[in-house]
Amino acid sequence: MSSSRVTNICVLCNGHDTIVIENYNGYYKVLKCLNCVLVYVNPIPQKELLEKNYSQEYYTPWLENQREKRIIMWRLRLKTLNGFSNKKGKLLDVGCGEGLLLELAKKDGWDVTGTEISPFAVTMWHVLEHTTNPVVVLKETRRILKAAYKNFKPCC
């Protein structure tokens, strides 16, 4: 699909210039802000719809059919994480889904923990685009990590 420019207010930086990455039935769009490069869903789906869409009936076939592709994706993202430091420590995956990233990270030497609201859902790699205010979510995540880990030093 070719991308097209649209005017929309970015939920992260309040920029007005975005492009459409994906379009679902003409209603939900995956947008990319041309200012801060955040990719997010617009409009943000209601919590009830997200919970329904991450039900076992909806999610299990996707998990099974996409497993090999997701393994490749998570290995690439682990490579990115490993590039931030030569020391592997604790890894918290907010929205860890079935735990595939955690499984791979543990094998790679990370001390892993995960949380998930749905028994069949997604990692924080795929969470921020569903929030109404990602800045608030990131600030709260940072606050919790600082409180939980006295030596926590965020990269940004």
MIDOSE-1310 file (N, C-alpha, C; in nm, 2 decimals, decimal comma, always signed):
residues 156
msss	+0,08/-0,12/+0,00/+0,00/+0,00/+0,00/+0,09/+0,12/+0,00; +0,06/+0,22/-0,08/+0,13/+0,34/-0,08/+0,09/+0,43/+0,03; +0,18/+0,51/+0,09/+0,14/+0,60/+0,20/+0,09/+0,73/+0,14; +0,00/+0,79/+0,22/-0,05/+0,92/+0,18/-0,04/+1,01/+0,30
rvtn	-0,02/+1,14/+0,28/-0,01/+1,24/+0,39/-0,15/+1,28/+0,43; -0,17/+1,29/+0,57/-0,29/+1,33/+0,62/-0,26/+1,43/+0,74; -0,35/+1,52/+0,77/-0,34/+1,61/+0,88/-0,40/+1,54/+1,00; -0,33/+1,52/+1,11/-0,38/+1,46/+1,23/-0,29/+1,51/+1,34
icvl	-0,34/+1,53/+1,46/-0,26/+1,57/+1,57/-0,19/+1,44/+1,64; -0,06/+1,44/+1,64/+0,02/+1,33/+1,70/-0,01/+1,33/+1,85; -0,03/+1,20/+1,90/-0,06/+1,19/+2,04/+0,07/+1,20/+2,13; +0,19/+1,21/+2,06/+0,31/+1,22/+2,14/+0,37/+1,37/+2,13
cngh	+0,38/+1,42/+2,01/+0,45/+1,55/+2,00/+0,35/+1,67/+1,96; +0,23/+1,63/+1,93/+0,13/+1,73/+1,88/+0,16/+1,78/+1,75; +0,25/+1,71/+1,67/+0,27/+1,75/+1,53/+0,15/+1,73/+1,45; +0,14/+1,80/+1,34/+0,02/+1,79/+1,25/+0,04/+1,71/+1,12
dtiv	+0,16/+1,67/+1,09/+0,19/+1,61/+0,96/+0,22/+1,46/+0,98; +0,13/+1,38/+0,92/+0,15/+1,23/+0,93/+0,13/+1,17/+0,80; +0,17/+1,04/+0,79/+0,14/+0,96/+0,67/+0,07/+0,84/+0,72; -0,02/+0,79/+0,63/-0,09/+0,66/+0,66/+0,00/+0,55/+0,62
ieny	+0,02/+0,46/+0,72/+0,10/+0,34/+0,69/+0,01/+0,22/+0,65; -0,10/+0,21/+0,73/-0,20/+0,10/+0,70/-0,34/+0,16/+0,72; -0,43/+0,11/+0,64/-0,57/+0,15/+0,65/-0,66/+0,03/+0,67; -0,74/+0,03/+0,78/-0,83/-0,08/+0,81/-0,97/-0,04/+0,78
ngyy	-1,03/-0,09/+0,68/-1,17/-0,07/+0,65/-1,21/+0,08/+0,64; -1,11/+0,16/+0,61/-1,14/+0,31/+0,60/-1,17/+0,38/+0,73; -1,16/+0,31/+0,84/-1,19/+0,37/+0,97/-1,06/+0,38/+1,06; -1,00/+0,27/+1,09/-0,88/+0,27/+1,17/-0,76/+0,28/+1,08
kvlk	-0,67/+0,37/+1,11/-0,55/+0,39/+1,03/-0,43/+0,38/+1,12; -0,32/+0,33/+1,07/-0,19/+0,33/+1,14/-0,12/+0,45/+1,07; -0,09/+0,55/+1,16/-0,03/+0,67/+1,11/+0,12/+0,68/+1,17; +0,20/+0,75/+1,09/+0,34/+0,78/+1,13/+0,35/+0,93/+1,13
clnc	+0,39/+0,98/+1,25/+0,41/+1,13/+1,26/+0,55/+1,16/+1,19; +0,54/+1,26/+1,10/+0,66/+1,30/+1,03/+0,75/+1,39/+1,11; +0,71/+1,43/+1,23/+0,79/+1,51/+1,32/+0,87/+1,43/+1,41; +0,80/+1,34/+1,49/+0,87/+1,26/+1,59/+0,88/+1,11/+1,55
vlvy	+0,83/+1,07/+1,44/+0,82/+0,93/+1,38/+0,75/+0,83/+1,47; +0,67/+0,87/+1,56/+0,58/+0,78/+1,64/+0,48/+0,71/+1,54; +0,46/+0,58/+1,55/+0,36/+0,51/+1,47/+0,25/+0,48/+1,57; +0,12/+0,51/+1,53/+0,01/+0,49/+1,62/-0,12/+0,47/+1,55
vnpi	-0,21/+0,41/+1,61/-0,34/+0,38/+1,56/-0,43/+0,50/+1,58; -0,51/+0,54/+1,48/-0,61/+0,65/+1,49/-0,74/+0,61/+1,42; -0,85/+0,62/+1,49/-0,87/+0,66/+1,63/-0,82/+0,55/+1,72; -0,79/+0,58/+1,84/-0,75/+0,48/+1,94/-0,87/+0,39/+1,97
pqke	-0,86/+0,26/+1,95/-0,98/+0,17/+1,98/-1,01/+0,17/+2,13; -1,14/+0,15/+2,15/-1,19/+0,15/+2,29/-1,14/+0,02/+2,36; -1,12/+0,03/+2,49/-1,06/-0,08/+2,57/-1,14/-0,21/+2,54; -1,28/-0,20/+2,54/-1,36/-0,32/+2,52/-1,33/-0,39/+2,38
llek	-1,31/-0,31/+2,28/-1,27/-0,36/+2,15/-1,14/-0,43/+2,15; -1,04/-0,37/+2,22/-0,91/-0,43/+2,23/-0,91/-0,56/+2,30; -0,99/-0,56/+2,41/-1,00/-0,69/+2,49/-1,07/-0,80/+2,41; -1,17/-0,76/+2,33/-1,24/-0,86/+2,24/-1,14/-0,91/+2,13
nysq	-1,06/-0,81/+2,07/-0,97/-0,85/+1,97/-0,85/-0,93/+2,01; -0,82/-0,93/+2,14/-0,71/-1,01/+2,19/-0,77/-1,13/+2,27; -0,89/-1,17/+2,24/-0,94/-1,29/+2,30/-0,88/-1,41/+2,24; -0,89/-1,52/+2,31/-0,83/-1,65/+2,26/-0,88/-1,68/+2,12
eyyt	-1,01/-1,67/+2,09/-1,06/-1,70/+1,96/-1,00/-1,62/+1,85; -0,98/-1,49/+1,87/-0,92/-1,40/+1,77/-0,77/-1,42/+1,76; -0,70/-1,44/+1,87/-0,56/-1,42/+1,88/-0,48/-1,56/+1,85; -0,54/-1,67/+1,89/-0,47/-1,80/+1,88/-0,43/-1,83/+1,74
pwle	-0,52/-1,82/+1,64/-0,47/-1,85/+1,50/-0,36/-1,76/+1,45; -0,36/-1,63/+1,49/-0,25/-1,54/+1,46/-0,12/-1,59/+1,52; -0,13/-1,63/+1,65/-0,01/-1,67/+1,72/+0,05/-1,79/+1,64; -0,03/-1,89/+1,61/+0,02/-2,01/+1,54/+0,07/-1,98/+1,40
nqre	+0,00/-1,90/+1,32/+0,03/-1,88/+1,18/+0,15/-1,78/+1,17; +0,18/-1,70/+1,27/+0,28/-1,60/+1,26/+0,41/-1,63/+1,34; +0,41/-1,74/+1,41/+0,52/-1,77/+1,50/+0,66/-1,75/+1,45; +0,69/-1,81/+1,33/+0,82/-1,80/+1,28/+0,86/-1,65/+1,24
krii	+0,76/-1,58/+1,19/+0,79/-1,44/+1,16/+0,81/-1,36/+1,29; +0,73/-1,39/+1,39/+0,75/-1,32/+1,52/+0,88/-1,35/+1,59; +0,93/-1,48/+1,57/+1,06/-1,52/+1,62/+1,17/-1,43/+1,56; +1,16/-1,41/+1,43/+1,26/-1,33/+1,35/+1,25/-1,19/+1,40
mwrl	+1,13/-1,13/+1,42/+1,11/-1,00/+1,46/+1,17/-0,98/+1,60; +1,14/-1,07/+1,70/+1,19/-1,06/+1,83/+1,34/-1,07/+1,84; +1,40/-1,16/+1,76/+1,54/-1,17/+1,76/+1,61/-1,04/+1,71; +1,55/-0,97/+1,61/+1,60/-0,85/+1,56/+1,59/-0,74/+1,67
rlkt	+1,48/-0,74/+1,75/+1,46/-0,64/+1,85/+1,55/-0,67/+1,97; +1,58/-0,80/+2,00/+1,68/-0,83/+2,10/+1,81/-0,78/+2,06; +1,84/-0,79/+1,93/+1,97/-0,74/+1,89/+1,98/-0,59/+1,91; +1,87/-0,52/+1,89/+1,87/-0,38/+1,92/+1,89/-0,35/+2,07
lngf	+1,82/-0,43/+2,15/+1,84/-0,41/+2,30/+1,98/-0,44/+2,34; +2,04/-0,55/+2,28/+2,17/-0,58/+2,32/+2,27/-0,48/+2,27; +2,24/-0,40/+2,17/+2,32/-0,29/+2,13/+2,33/-0,17/+2,22; +2,24/-0,16/+2,32/+2,24/-0,05/+2,41/+2,34/-0,07/+2,52
snkk	+2,38/-0,20/+2,55/+2,47/-0,23/+2,66/+2,53/-0,36/+2,64; +2,66/-0,38/+2,68/+2,72/-0,51/+2,67/+2,68/-0,60/+2,79; +2,61/-0,54/+2,88/+2,57/-0,62/+3,00/+2,42/-0,64/+3,00; +2,38/-0,77/+3,01/+2,24/-0,80/+3,01/+2,19/-0,81/+3,16
gkll	+2,08/-0,74/+3,18/+2,02/-0,73/+3,31/+1,87/-0,77/+3,31; +1,79/-0,69/+3,38/+1,65/-0,72/+3,39/+1,58/-0,67/+3,27; +1,48/-0,74/+3,23/+1,40/-0,70/+3,11/+1,25/-0,71/+3,15; +1,18/-0,60/+3,16/+1,04/-0,60/+3,19/+0,96/-0,58/+3,06
dvgc	+0,88/-0,67/+3,02/+0,80/-0,66/+2,90/+0,65/-0,63/+2,94; +0,61/-0,51/+2,92/+0,48/-0,47/+2,95/+0,39/-0,50/+2,83; +0,29/-0,59/+2,86/+0,21/-0,64/+2,75/+0,28/-0,75/+2,67; +0,32/-0,85/+2,75/+0,41/-0,95/+2,69/+0,34/-1,06/+2,61
gegl	+0,21/-1,06/+2,60/+0,14/-1,16/+2,52/+0,17/-1,30/+2,57; +0,20/-1,39/+2,48/+0,22/-1,52/+2,52/+0,36/-1,55/+2,57; +0,45/-1,44/+2,57/+0,58/-1,44/+2,63/+0,69/-1,48/+2,54; +0,67/-1,48/+2,41/+0,77/-1,52/+2,31/+0,90/-1,44/+2,32
llel	+0,89/-1,31/+2,33/+1,00/-1,22/+2,35/+1,08/-1,26/+2,48; +1,00/-1,28/+2,59/+1,06/-1,32/+2,72/+1,14/-1,45/+2,70; +1,07/-1,55/+2,64/+1,14/-1,68/+2,62/+1,27/-1,66/+2,54; +1,27/-1,59/+2,44/+1,40/-1,57/+2,36/+1,50/-1,49/+2,44
akkd	+1,45/-1,38/+2,51/+1,54/-1,30/+2,59/+1,61/-1,38/+2,70; +1,53/-1,47/+2,77/+1,58/-1,55/+2,87/+1,69/-1,64/+2,82; +1,67/-1,70/+2,70/+1,77/-1,79/+2,64/+1,90/-1,71/+2,61; +1,88/-1,58/+2,58/+1,99/-1,49/+2,55/+2,06/-1,43/+2,67
gwdv	+2,01/-1,47/+2,79/+2,08/-1,42/+2,91/+2,02/-1,31/+2,99; +1,90/-1,27/+2,95/+1,83/-1,16/+3,03/+1,75/-1,22/+3,14; +1,73/-1,15/+3,25/+1,65/-1,18/+3,36/+1,51/-1,12/+3,33; +1,41/-1,20/+3,30/+1,29/-1,15/+3,24/+1,17/-1,15/+3,33
tgte	+1,08/-1,05/+3,31/+0,95/-1,05/+3,38/+0,86/-0,99/+3,28; +0,73/-1,03/+3,28/+0,63/-0,98/+3,19/+0,50/-0,96/+3,26; +0,42/-0,86/+3,20/+0,28/-0,84/+3,25/+0,19/-0,84/+3,12; +0,07/-0,87/+3,14/-0,03/-0,87/+3,03/-0,17/-0,86/+3,08
ispf	-0,25/-0,78/+3,02/-0,39/-0,77/+3,06/-0,48/-0,88/+3,00; -0,43/-0,92/+2,88/-0,50/-1,03/+2,81/-0,43/-1,16/+2,82; -0,50/-1,27/+2,83/-0,42/-1,39/+2,83/-0,36/-1,43/+2,70; -0,40/-1,35/+2,59/-0,35/-1,39/+2,46/-0,31/-1,26/+2,38
avtm	-0,23/-1,17/+2,44/-0,20/-1,04/+2,37/-0,06/-1,01/+2,32; -0,01/-0,89/+2,35/+0,10/-0,83/+2,27/+0,20/-0,76/+2,37; +0,33/-0,74/+2,33/+0,43/-0,67/+2,41/+0,42/-0,52/+2,40; +0,49/-0,45/+2,49/+0,49/-0,30/+2,49/+0,55/-0,25/+2,35
whvl	+0,61/-0,33/+2,28/+0,65/-0,29/+2,15/+0,53/-0,26/+2,07; +0,41/-0,32/+2,11/+0,29/-0,29/+2,04/+0,18/-0,24/+2,14; +0,22/-0,16/+2,23/+0,12/-0,11/+2,33/+0,10/+0,04/+2,31; +0,21/+0,12/+2,30/+0,20/+0,26/+2,29/+0,10/+0,31/+2,19
ehtt	+0,10/+0,25/+2,07/+0,01/+0,29/+1,96/-0,14/+0,28/+2,00; -0,17/+0,20/+2,11/-0,31/+0,19/+2,15/-0,34/+0,28/+2,27; -0,25/+0,36/+2,31/-0,28/+0,44/+2,43/-0,33/+0,58/+2,38; -0,41/+0,64/+2,47/-0,45/+0,78/+2,43/-0,35/+0,88/+2,46
npvv	-0,25/+0,85/+2,55/-0,15/+0,95/+2,58/-0,02/+0,87/+2,61; +0,06/+0,84/+2,51/+0,19/+0,77/+2,53/+0,29/+0,84/+2,62; +0,29/+0,97/+2,63/+0,38/+1,04/+2,72/+0,35/+1,01/+2,86; +0,22/+1,01/+2,90/+0,18/+0,97/+3,04/+0,22/+0,83/+3,07
vlke	+0,20/+0,74/+2,97/+0,23/+0,60/+2,99/+0,38/+0,58/+3,01; +0,46/+0,65/+2,93/+0,61/+0,64/+2,94/+0,66/+0,70/+3,07; +0,60/+0,81/+3,11/+0,64/+0,87/+3,24/+0,61/+0,78/+3,36; +0,49/+0,72/+3,35/+0,45/+0,63/+3,46/+0,54/+0,51/+3,46
trri	+0,57/+0,46/+3,35/+0,66/+0,34/+3,34/+0,80/+0,38/+3,40; +0,85/+0,49/+3,36/+0,98/+0,54/+3,41/+0,97/+0,55/+3,56; +0,86/+0,61/+3,62/+0,85/+0,63/+3,76/+0,85/+0,50/+3,83; +0,78/+0,40/+3,78/+0,77/+0,27/+3,84/+0,90/+0,20/+3,84
lkaa	+0,97/+0,21/+3,73/+1,11/+0,14/+3,72/+1,20/+0,21/+3,81; +1,20/+0,34/+3,83/+1,29/+0,41/+3,92/+1,26/+0,37/+4,06; +1,13/+0,36/+4,10/+1,10/+0,32/+4,23/+1,14/+0,17/+4,26; +1,12/+0,09/+4,16/+1,15/-0,06/+4,18/+1,30/-0,09/+4,18
yknf	+1,37/-0,02/+4,10/+1,51/-0,04/+4,08/+1,59/+0,08/+4,12; +1,65/+0,08/+4,23/+1,73/+0,20/+4,28/+1,84/+0,24/+4,18; +1,90/+0,15/+4,12/+2,01/+0,17/+4,02/+1,96/+0,19/+3,88; +1,83/+0,20/+3,86/+1,77/+0,22/+3,72/+1,82/+0,36/+3,67
kpcc	+1,88/+0,35/+3,55/+1,92/+0,48/+3,49/+1,86/+0,47/+3,35; +1,75/+0,54/+3,32/+1,69/+0,54/+3,19/+1,78/+0,60/+3,09; +1,77/+0,55/+2,97/+1,86/+0,60/+2,86/+1,81/+0,74/+2,81; +1,69/+0,77/+2,84/+1,64/+0,90/+2,80/+1,54/+0,96/+2,89
